[in-house]
Amino acid sequence: MGRKNKQNPFAAKKRQKKEQAASGSDRRTEPYEEIKRDNEKFEKYYCLQNICLDSKEWQQFLITIRENLPSAFRVTGFKDEAKALLNIIKTELFAEYIRGVAELRGIPADNVEHPLCLPWYPDGLAYQLHLTRKDIRRSEPLYRLHNFLINETNAGAISRQEAVSMIPPIVLDVKPTDKVLDMCAAPGSKTAQLIEALHSEPEKYRIPPGFVLANDVDNNRCYMLVHQAKRLNSPCFLVTNHDSAYFPNLVKTETNGTKSVMKFNKILCDVPCSGDGTLRKNPDIWLKWNLAQAYNLHGIQYRIIRRGAEMLEIGGRLVYSTCSLNPIENEAVIQRIITDYEGGLEIVDALHLLPGLKCMPGMTEWKLASKDVDEVYSKFEEVPEKYHTIIRPSMFPLPKAQMENLGLEKCIRILPHFQDTGGFFVAVLCKKRQFPHEINDSKSLLSKKTEVEVVKTPENIQGGEEKSIPWGPQRKRRRLHGYKEDPYVFFEENDHDWKEMQEFFDLDSSLNYRCLLTRCVTEKKKNVYYCSELIRDLVLLNEDSIKIINTGVKAFARCENRHTDHPFRLAQEGLQTTNAFMGPKRRVEIDKDDLILLLKCTDPTKPPSTTLLKESTQERCKELSVGSCIIKYTDKRFTLNVVGWRGTSSLRAYVDKNETMHIMRLLGVDPSEFEINKYEKAREEALKTAEKTLNELPANDMKCSEDEAENN
């Protein structure tokens, strides 16, 4: 077969660029065309469903859903300095916000509406701004607000998240002792909330007894998930890559040493959906919205919640959520799972956990329609045979008598005009009894432990052998692609490095050395991570059945220095964990002025001399040998611990730029010297470019330019 009528797409693109350059037209230079926020089928379908109480509310809904979505953020509540940061936000940040908005909109400061504290978010830690993401990102008067949000997010002190997206983790009601599974976790904002809830009692648990297992089917999105969650530095966190609908049973070790099937007591199913509740944030959905998406997703959503229900322990709680308004993806899925496991699952009313939230109860009546919404069906018998593979009987509402026993009115349905948010749906389920087909016997799982899928790859063929893929058989071959993960190598008994670490850093024996791990098989360890005992057990018992992407928090890093005998330093990421187990031997307590001095030193080649520090700090430094240490500062409001390095004649803080600005802000120091005004920087760059161009002009051109200037 030849290449008849076939074109090389790369060559075609190259030709197109040449033609554009010749004609002088380039789409990138053309003004951005605003998306028309209108879709006749969308309006017709949701008007048909009566999602609003009356025509007046329907008009209000249509007006709101065409507006841009306000930005929202929440403060990381479990951190010691959360209250202090919240106070700074309420005073300094909001004062800057009001000044910036007044300048941006050209109105008096008294007329600027204050940020809204979300009434239903616990402890008043979440706020909604009357600004869109575009306003904050592209307006010079708001550049300091933008810098604050970026910096504090990177420091792990706040999370930027859509307001209604914060609801599912709240109603899941996670405690530090819970075993939590997030089935469709990426990009990770809800996962971060689950981790925060797990660490909500630091004074009671040095390391929480529970854990959060976050899973996603997309390999690339798993790394985004790791990046999001890493800001919270939890040793009780595990990321896996698997199809949620076919998530494997995991094995755990009981206290008596026997093996059993892992059951979770809290599961979040924030399933893939058509996303029409996010029209305010993603206006491109207006262009492509159609009913086929909901019909196609219904089966996937059902399979995910069914698998979640199977892995839930009796008495456990499962939260099902979507950012869709469509009852096909919401109430129809819940109706189906409740009906299929009659008596096994029960819908729970969780509104008491969300005081002040305006919402509607779940729908008990809805209709289905053709793709173009030109035909409406009230029951399956009305559906033309050609649509029978797309529209299924389970998508229709049950008869009224049966519907009354389901409790769908306990579901939470949020519309955008209620509190100026996106649209959302949440259902909370409780498991009442075991399902008939559940696998609860670990024997069959353990017998399959050695059965791994063998896949031929070019690397294996070149090496003359086949490679065993350690995450078990997958239903789709494409799932086997992705990055190859490094191994998880845990410390063995009498590990030489552990003995040295324990002695040098005065580590408590209650820190389980068997939970220390590295990601490479080598004698000379580079980075040492720490995970909780439950996570260690899960990794060792299940690494052959599921692909593990990441776990553990970096606790120690190799830092060989000719002046110290110990090759490792503490890692700032893991200090939240290691600090709880360290004695006084490697601690330096300093005052505010000393800490500010250390933080302002941004040149690693010129660390601050100990002679510049207070006398008490100098005396303590004399008692310390060269090497890594903890620098501690105590305030009436909070206690700060940062990783430091005691040099031969210096003391420096091992803190990155984001953490530095965060601490400076807490100490009441203006961090503006570390900030960048991107608008001012752009003007400076433009001026430099203009000057450079002018300097490169020939003498005759310069003369012409001067003559033209005089004539003008």
N, C-alpha and C positions, 0 to 999 in steps of 0.2 A: 504493500500500500504506500502511495506517495503522500506528499504534503498538500494535495490538491485542496484548494479553498481554505487552507489553514494559515493563520497568521501568527507570527511571533508576537505575543503581547508586549514584551519588553521593547522590541523594535518599533512597534506601533506607538508606544508611549513616547519613545525618543523622537519619532517623526512629528508627533503632536506638539511636543515642546518646541521643536524647530519652527513649525508653522506658526505657533503662538508668538515666538520671538520675532519672526519675520513680519507678522501682522501688527505687532506691538500690543497685542491683547494678552493679558495674564489674569486669570481668575483671582490670584492672590492679591492683586492690586485693586480689585473691584470691591466696592462697599459690601459689607455683610448684609445679606437679605434676611430680614426678620421672618421667622417661621409663622405662618398663619395658624393661629390657635383655633382651629375649627375642624370638626369632623361630624358630618351629618349622621353617619351610622352610629357613632358614639352617643350623640344626643338622643337619637331615636330609641336606641336600645335601653339606656338607663331611664329614660322617661317611661318606657314600657314597664320597667321593673318597679316603678314607684319608690325609688330609694329615698325620696324626700317626702315630707308629710303633706305639703300642699304646693300649689303653683308659685306662691310667693317665695317659699324656701328653695324651690327648684331654680328660680331665677338667681337667687343669691348664690347657690351652688355653682351655677354656670359662670357667674361673674368672678367668683373666687378662684375657680380652677384654671382660669385664663391668666391669673396674675402670677408673678414670680414668687418663689418660695422664700420666706425669711430664713436667715441663718440661726443656728442654735448651737450651744455647747454645754458641756457639763464638767464639773470639777471632779477629779479623782478623789473620792471620799475617804478611802482607807489610809491615805498618807498622813503623816503626823502634822504636816504644815497646811492641810487643806483649809482649816478655818482661817488661818492667817491670809492665805491666798484669796479666799472668798471675800474677806474684808477689803483687800487691795482692789479686787474687781469691783466691788460695790462703790468704792470711793474714787480712787485714781482712774481706773479704766473707764468707768461710766462717765466721769467728768470729761475725759478725753473724747469719749464717744459722743457726748452731747455737743461739745465744741466742734468736732469734725462734721457731724450731721448738719449742724446749723450753718457751717461754712459751705458744705456741699449743696444744700438745698436753698441757701440764701434766705433763711428765716431766723427770727430771734431764738436764742438758746432756750428761753422759757416755753417756746412752742414745740420743742422737740420732745417726742414721746419717749419715756424711759424704757429701757429693756424690761421684758416681762419675765418674772421668776415663774417657772412652770409649777403650778400649784400641786400637781400630782407627783412630781419627782421627789423622792425622799430627801429630807433635811435641807430643802431649798438650794440644792447644788446645781440646778440646771436653769439656763436662761435662753430666751429667744430674743434676738435683735430685730429691730424693724428695718433691716437692711438685707439685701440679697447678697449672694456670694460675689456676684459681678460688681455690686456697689463697693464692697470691701476691697476687692482685688484690684480694681481699676481707678480708684479715686484717691488723688494725692492727699486731700485733707484727712483721709482715714488710714494713711500708711502706718501710723504707729499702732492703731488697733489691729491692722493686718499682721504686723510684725509680732505683736503680743500673742495673737492666736496661733501663729506658726511656731513661735519659740516655745510657748508653754505646752503645745501639743507634742513637739519633739522631745521635750523634757519629761513627758508622761504626766504632767500636772493637770491637763484638761484634755477632753476629747471633743472634736467637732463632729456633730452627728445630727441628723434630722430629728426633730422633736418626737414624732410618733414612733420612730424607730427605737426609741429608748423604752417603749412600753413592754415588749415581750420579756426581756430579762427581769423586769420589776415583778410581773405577775408569776414568773417562774419561781420567785421567792427562794433564791439560793442561799444556803447556810454554809459555814466553813467545813462542815462534816459531809457535805453532799458529794456524790459521784455524778458529775454533770457531763452530758453529751450534747454537743452542738453539731447537728447533722449536716447542715449546709452553711458553713461558718463564714466563708470569704465574703466581703473583704475584711471583716473582723471587728466592726464597731460594737456589735452586740456581744461578741466573744469577750472583748475587753471589759464590758459591764459584768459579765459572769465572773471573770477573774477578780474584779474589784469586790464583788459580793463574797467570793470565796475568802478573801483576805480582810473581811470587814471587822474581825476581832483580833487585831495584832497583839493586844495586851493579854489575851487568853491563849493564843496559839502562836508559837514561834514559827512553825510551819503548819499550815492548815492540814487536817487529816484527810480532807477530800481532794478532788482534782477536777480539772476541766479538760475534756478531750474534744478538740475541734477538728472537724473533718470537712473536706470539700472534694468534689469529683474532678475539678479542674486543677491540674498539676501546677500551672503557672500562678493561678490565684492563691494556691497554698502558700507561696512565698510572700505574697502580699499580706496574707493572714499572719505569717510569722513576723513580718515587719511591724504590723499593727500591735500585736500582743507583746512583742519584745520590750516595748516601752514600759510595761508593767513589771517586768523582771520576776516572773513567778516560777518557782521550781516545781509547781504542781500543775503543769500545763504540757499537753502533748498535741501535736498536729499530725493528722493522717490524711492520706490521699486515696479515696475509694468512692465507688458509687454508693450513695446513701441508701438507695432502694434495696441494695443487696449487701449491706454492711455485715461483715462476718461476726459470728459470736466470738467474744474474747474470753480468755481463760484467766483466772486470778487464783492466788494462793490464800487459803483460809488461815486463821490463826493457829489451827491445829496441824497445818502443813499439807492438808489435802487440797486438791484442785477442784474448782467449781466454775460454772459459767458466770461471767460478769453481768450483773444487772445494774442499771443506772436508776437512781431515784429522782433525777431531774433531767428532762430531755427537751431541747429546743428544736423545733422543726420550722425554721423560717425558710419556706420552700421557694424554688424558682417559680415566678409568676409572670403574667403579662405586664404588670407594673403600671397599670393606668391610674393608680393612686398617686404616682409620682409625676404626673403631667406638668405640675408647676415647676418641678426641678429639671425634668427631662422633656422639654417641649417637642422634641423630634418624634415622640410617641404619637402626637397628633397626626402625623403624616402616615403612619403605618398601622394604626389601631384597626383591628378587625377581630371578629368573634372566633375565627379559626384558632387563634393563639390559646384562648381559654379552653376550647375543646381538646386541643392537643395536649395541654398541660394537666388537665384534670387527672388523667391516669397516672402520670408521673408523681403528682402531688399525693395521690392516694397511696401509691406504693411506698413513698417515703414515710408517711405518717403510720402506715401499717407496720413497716419494719421498726419504726421507733416504738410503737406500742408493744411489739414483741420483746424488745430489749428492756422495757420498763419493768421495774420491780412492783409487786403488789403494794398499793398505797402510794406509789410514786406519782409524780406530776409531769405531764407533757403539755407544752405550749405549741400550738400550731398558729402560724401567722403568715400573712402575705401583705404586699403593698398594692393589692388589687381591690377594686370595688365590685368585681363580678361574683355573683352568688355561685356560679359554676365552679369557681376556684376556691370558694370559701364555704358557704353553708352546705353545698352539695357534697363536698369532700367529707365534712364533719358528719353529715347525715349518713353517708355511706359507711364510714368506719364504725359509728355507733350501732348501726343496724346490723352490720356483719358480725360484730362481737357483742351481741345483745347481752346486757348484764355485765360485760367485761370492762366497759369504759363508761364514764359518767362525766358530763359537762359540769364544770365548777364555776360558780359565780365569784369572780376575783375583783370586782369593782371596788371593794373596800380597800384594796391596795393602791388605788388610784384616786384619792380624794380630790375633787375639783375637776376631774376630766369630764368633758361633755362628749357624749356618744349616744349611739342608737343601739337597741338590742338587735340580735341577729334576725335575719329575715326567715319567715316560715312559708312564704309564697314567692314564687318567681316563675318566669317563663323562659323558654328557649326560642331561638330564632335561627334563620338561615344566615349565611355569612354576610349577606348584604342587608339583613334585617328587613327583608321584604315579605318574609313568611314567618308567622309566629306559631309556636307549638305549646300547648298546655299539657299534653301527655304524649307518651312515646308513640301511641297508635296514630297520631297525626303526622308523624315524621315520614317523609317520602323514603322509600326503600334505598334510594341512592345515597342517603345520608346516614344509613344505619351503622356504618363502621365509624362514623365521626361522632354522632349524637347517640349516647347510650341511655338505657332506661334508668340507670342509677343517678343520672344528672337531674332528673325531674324530682320535684318535691313529693313527698309521700302524702297519702290521703290525710285529711285534717285530723282524724281520730288517732292515727299513728304518730303524726307530727307532734301532738300535744305531750307525748311521753318522752320526747327526745331532749327537750330543754334548750333548743337552739336560741331562744331569747336570752340565754345567759352569755352568748357570744358578744364580743365588743366590736361594733362597727363605727369607724370614725370617718367623718366627711370633712373636706377641707375648710368649709365655711364655719364649722363649729368654733374652732380656736385658732384660725389662720395657720393651718398645718397642711400636710399632705393627707391623702386618704390611706386608711389602714384597716386590717381585719385581724382580730385575735380571738382564739378559742383556747380555753384551759381545760384539760382533761385529767381525770384521776383514774388509775387502774384499780378495779375492784377484785378481779380474780384472774387466774392464769388462763391463757388461751389454749385450745386443744392441740394445736400443731406446734407449740413452742418447744424449742430444744433446750432442755435444762440439764442434760447429762453431759458432763465434760469428757467422758470416756471416748465418745466418738470423735470429739474435737482433737483430743490428744493423740488418737490413733492416726489422724490425718496430718499431724504436725510435720511429718517428714515428707509429705507429698507436696512437691512444689512444681510449678509449671516450668518447663524447659523451653526456652526460646532461642532460636539461632539468630545471631546478630553478626554483622561484618567483623566486629572485633573478635568474637568467639571463633568464627570460621578461620580467621587469620591465625589465631592461637592454636587451632587444631582441636578445640574442644567446645562443648556447649556450656552455656552459662545458666545456672539455676536462678530464676528470679525469686527473691525471698518474700515477696508479698502475696504469693498465692495466685490461684487461677482467677482471671477476670473474665467477664462476659464479653467485653469488647476489646479487641486487640489494640486499638488506638490508646487505650488506657495504660498500656505497658510503656509508652513513650514518656519521656521526661528526663529530668536530671537524675543521674545515678547518685544515690545517697551514700555518704560515708558511714562506716560502721559505728556502733555504740559499744565502746570498750570500757567496762566498769573496773574500778580498782579491785585488786585481789587482796587477800589477807597478807599482812606483813609487807605491804607496798612501801618501798624505800622513800618515795616522794611524799607519801602521806605522813610517815613518821617525822620527816623534816618539817613539813607544813605544820603539823600539830605542835611541835616543840617551838618553832619560830614564832607562830602567831598565837600561841597559848590557846589552842582550840579545845573546847569542851569535848569530853569523850562521848557525850550524847549526840554529837554530830556523826551520823552514820557514814563512815568512810566508804562503805560499799555502794553508796549512792553517788560517789564522785565518778565522773566518766570523762573519757576523751573521745575524739572523733577520728582518730587514726591509730593504726597498729604500728607503734614505734616505741623504742626505748626512751627516747627523749621527748617527753610530752610537751606540747606547745601551749594549748589552752586546756584548762580543767573546768568542767561544768558540774553543776550539782542539780539533782532532781529528788523529789520526795520518794519515800520507800514504795508507795503504791505505784508510782509511775515506773520505777525501776522494775517492779514485778511485771507490769504490763508489757514493758519493752522486751524483757527476757523471754516471756512466755508466748508473745504474739508477733514477734518480728517476722516469723515465717508465714503468717496468714494475712498480714496487712502491711501496706507500704507506710512506714513512719518517716515523716518529713523532718520533724524537729522536736527536740525536748531539752529540758535542762536550761539553767541560767549560768552564764560564765562567772565562775567564782574566783579563779586564779589564772594568771597569764605569765608565761615565761618572760623574764626580764633580766637577763644576765648582765651583771654590773661588776666590774673588776674590784670595786670597793666593798662588795657584800659577799658573804658565803652562801646566802640563800638565793636560788635562781628564780623564785616566783614572787610576784607581787599580787596584791589584792586587785580584783576587778570591780570598778564602780557599779557595773550592772548587777553583780551578785551580792553587793554589800548589804542589801536589805535582808538577805538570808544569813550570810556569814557573820554579820555584826552581832546577831543574837547569841552566837556560840563563842565569841572571842572574849578572853580575859583582859585585864588592864595592861598587860605587858607591852603591847604595841599600840597604845592609845596616847594621843596628845590632846589635852583640853586647852582650847584657846578662846580669847575674847573676840568681840565683834571687829575691832580695828585690825587685829592680826588676820582674821579670816578675809576681810576686805582686801588687805594688802596681798595675800596669797592669790586671791581670785583675779586681781587686776594684773597679775603677771601672766602675760600671754605668750612670752617668748620662752619656749622650753629649754633653750640653751643658756638662759640667764635666770635661774631660779632665785627667789629672794634669799638673801643671806640671813642666817639666824640672828645676826647682830641687830637687824632692823626690827625684830620682834620684841614683845614685852619681856621683862626680866624673868618672869615666872615661866614663860614659854621657852626661853633660852635654857633655863635650868633643866626643864623636862627633856629638851632635845639632847642635852649632854648625857642623859641617862640612856638614851636610845642608840642602838647600833645602826649602822647604815642599812637601809632597806625600806620596804613598804610598811605603812602604818595607817591608822585611822585618825583623822582629824575631827574632833568633836566640838561642836558649839551648842551651848544650851541657852535658850531664851525662855522668857515666861510663857510664851505662846507655843513653842515647839522646840524640838531638838534636831539638830542637823548633824549627820555623819557623812564625811566624804573621804575618799581614798587619798592618802598623801604619800610622799616619798621623803624620807630623812636622808639627805646627802651628807657628805663629809663636813660641810659648813653651811648647808642650806636646808630649807624645808619648802616643798611645793605641793600644790593640790593637783591631783590627777582628775580634772573635771573638764568636760567638753564645753563648747561655747554656749549651747542651749541651757545646760545645767548651771553654768556660771551666771547667765542672765537671770535665770529663775531664782537662784539664791540671792543675787544682788537685789532683786525686786523685793524678796522677803525681808531683807535687812534694811530696806528703806533707802537703798542707794539707786540713783538714777542710772539705768543700764544703757542710756542713749549712746554712750561712747562705743558700744558694741553693735549698735543698730546701723542699718543701711537704709537710706532713703533712695529707693530705686529710681524715683523721678529725678531727684537731684543728680544722681549718678549718670542717668541717661542724658541729662542736659550737659553735664561736664564732658561726656564722651562725644556728644554732637559738636560741642565747641572745639574740642581737640581735633576732631576730624576736619572741621571747617578751616581751622588754622593750618593744619597740615596740607590741605588742598591748596590753600592760598599761597603757602610757602613754596609749593611745587610748581606754581604757574610760571611760565617764561616771562622774561622782562617786558616784552611787547604786550602780552596779555595783561600784565600788571598795570602798564601805562594806560591801556584802553579802559580797564576797570576804574582807574582813578579819574580819567577824563569823563566817563559816564557818570560817576558819582558827583563830579563838579557840575555837570550839565543839569543833573536832577536837582 
